[in-house]
Amino acid sequence: MGVVREASGPEPGPGPPGPGVFPGVQDALEAIGTGAYVVDDQGCILVVNRRAERLLRRPAAELTGHDAHDLLHRGPHGRPLPRTQCAMRQAFHTAGTAQADEDWFARGDGSLLRISWLVTPYALGGGRHGTLVVFHVPEHDPADGPAEGAPLPALERLALLAETTTQLSATLDVEEALRRMVALIAPRLADWVIVDLITERDEVWRSVVAHADGDTVTRREELQGPMPPVPEDSPMPLSRALRGVASTLTGPGTYQAAPDSGIAVEQRHLFEATGIHSAAIVPLRSTREVLGAVTLGRSRNPVAFTPTDLSLLEDIARRAGLALDNARLYQRQRAVAETMQKHLLPQMPRVPDLRMAVRYQAAPDASQVGGDWYDAFRLTDGSTALAVGDVVGHDLEAAAGMAQIRNMLRAYAWSAHEPPSRIVARLDEALQHITDVTMATMIFARVDRADGTGEGSAAPGDWRLSWTNAGHPPPLLITHDGVADYLTDGHGILLGAGADLPRTDATATLPPGATLVLYTDGLVEAPGHALDEGLDRLRRHAAALAHRPLGPFTDQLLRRVRFPENDDDVALLALRTPGRDRG
């Protein structure tokens, strides 16, 4: 998200996590149908399902918080297994997916359990990652009671479901989620993958028609596009799936009769264009609504889908539906953030002879509206006020606080003909009583023609800058010849600190063709980088770009200086005085 304008989770503490720490993970493990647990990056068990408790003859309290290797892994004769000889431990350290047909676990009663296992990376949510361990008893142990689930190759099925969960939960982009889902299914399960999504306006859109030719998957865009509305009472398979009624196995013969709706016409055309002889159609649901339907088709593969396949496809669709719903919710939040930020950031005034350019770049997590802001406006005496600030926080409250500060600053600056320091002092005093802002930083400045008046010796064509700094990164002044210096005077405590300390003003001359850069800390700060490194980076690039017109100067400065690791938003205001012609 960007604005361009120019005017010419809590992590669990030490020890085993308590109930409810990973509720979504617990539910996912219970749905697997065989023994499963998740370990953290140290190999300690975080969550375990009930089937694993029964197989291992240990309650969850004896498993969670313990190192899985030390507690469970044994050699075939029951002796502790050195870590260097443990295939599962080695697979865990590669952070990839691996499996083995035979290994041994120690049970709580001292007996050994022969298992097959699979390990794969697993997203825990909130940016945390672990490893999923799924284990299965190859030959049924009568002591465990009736056998559960399908015999393995069930490991292959479980591996696919685990991979589906990991892959789809790792993205919040709808298109990327669809691409990953297609890659998981084709050509492993089907030659064709068709996804029909219901939009927020209750329209149906054929979003994906993908064909697998060997290992190559291509999109058939001529078959994608808008679809007719969903009929309310049609018994046809796709119509039922789009209403969330049922999954169905079908084929081209189903659609050979007279169509009962426009969707039936489109589906018959799909079978004819693709040569699909067997299809499985499954609803895509979230916990709140039906999102669409997935049609999987086989054309080159001569084997028809079976009810066993349908069960697996429904499991995949459930996971895909949750991932798509999360991605949609994120994108709605992003749209709200973009709209709100667009309306909160002001238009720049047109000031004779001065050129201004502003840029706003959101944090990578664009669902969070930032508290960074800029402003510029004319004052009653003909001078121009400039401001850049940052309200503590990254949420809607920070954005609302930013709007409060900006509006109050405008009111004080317009009504009181006082130095910048006095206006900011008034603003600081008011914040504590009539706003919800806890802390903020800002620079407030005014620019007017020097023309030999005021303090210092100003040459014709010079402009005068006076400012005060409330805990903010210093302004940067670059001359026409590329000499860049930070304006470090006028520095005071940030807003909301509660300290009754005097604020000071500073002045500087802006020579012809000079560029002034005001910015927020997101431009020069990032995890793993010292502030001095960011400030030096800004100074060097600004000096190198001094000859550029103001618009390209601002764009290139933002692109070159902002660290790739930056997780904050950035507001930037650049002003250039008239002089040597650069635009």
LINQUI-V173990 format. One line per field, one symbol per residue. ss: DSSP state (H for helix, E for strand, L for the rest). phi: phi as a letter, one per 20 degrees, with the letter a starting at -180 (. if undefined). burial: + if it has 16 or more other ideal C-beta (glycine too) atoms within 10 Angstrom, else -. Layout:
ss=???
phi=???
burial=???
This chain:
ss=LEEEEEELLLLLLLLLLLLLLLHHHHHHHHLLLLEEEEELLLLEEEEELHHHHHHHLLLHHHLLLLEHHHHHEELLLLLELLHHHLHHHHHHHHLLLEEEEEEEEELLLLLEEEEEEEEEEEEEELLEEEEEEEEELLLLLHHHLLLLLLLLLHHHHHHHHHHHHHHHHLLLLHHHHHHHHHHHHLLLLLLEEEEEEELLLLLEEEEEEEEEELLEEEELHHHLEEELLLLLLLLLHHHHHHLLLLLEEELHHHHLLLLLLHHHHHHHHHHHHHLLLEEEEEEEELLLLEEEEEEEEELLLLLLLLHHHHHHHHHHHHHHHHHHHHHHHHHHHHHHHHHHHHHHLLLLLLLLLLEEEEEEELLLLLLLLLLEEEEEEELLLLLEEEEEEEELLLLHHHHHHHHHHHHHHHHHHHHLLLLHHHHHHHHHHHHHHHLLLLLEEEEEEEEEELLLLLLLLLLLLLEEEEEEEELLLLEEEELLLLLEEEELLLEELLELLLLLLLLLLEEEEELLLLEEEEELHHHLLELLELHHHHHHHHHHHHHHLLLLLHHHHHHHHHHHHLLLLLLLLEEEEEEELLLLLLL
phi=.bcccccf.gefffnfffgnfcfffgffffffnbfbbcdefdnefdbcefffgffelcfgfedfndfffffdfcffdnegeggfdefffffgfflcdbbbebbcdeefenedcecdbccbgbeenmneccceddccegdfegfengfdmefegggffffffffffffffecddfffffffffffedegdbeccccddeffemedcfeccdcddmeedcedffeepfcffeffcfefgfffffemfaebebbfffdefgfeaffffffffffffdmfdbccdcfdcdfdaeeqbdddccdfffeffcgfffffffffffffffffffffffffffffffffffeeeefefedgmedccccccffgeffdfedfbcabbedfenfdecbcbbefobbffffffgfffffffgffffedecfgffffffffffgfdccefebadadcbccbfelnenfnddegnfdddcbccdmdgffcdcfgenedceeefmecfffnfneedfdddccbedfgmecdddbdfffddagncffgffffffffffffegefgfffgffffffeeffgegdcecdbcdccefrffcn
burial=+-+--------+---++---++--++-++--+++++++++--+++++++-+++-++++-+-+++++-++-++++------+----++++-++----+-+---++++------+-++++++++++---++++++++++--------------+-++-+++++++++++++-++-+--++++++-++++-++++++++++-----+++++++++----+-----++--+--++--+-+++++++++--++++++-++-----+-++-+++-++--+-+++++++++++---++++++++++-+---+---++-+++++++++++++++++-+--++--++--+--++--+--+--++++++++++-+++++++++++++-----++++++++++++--++++++++++-+++-++-----+++-++++++-++---+-++++++++++++++-------+--++++++++++++++++++++---+--+--+++++++------+-++++++++++++++++++++++-------++-+++-+++-++-+-++-++--++--+++--+-++++++++++-+----
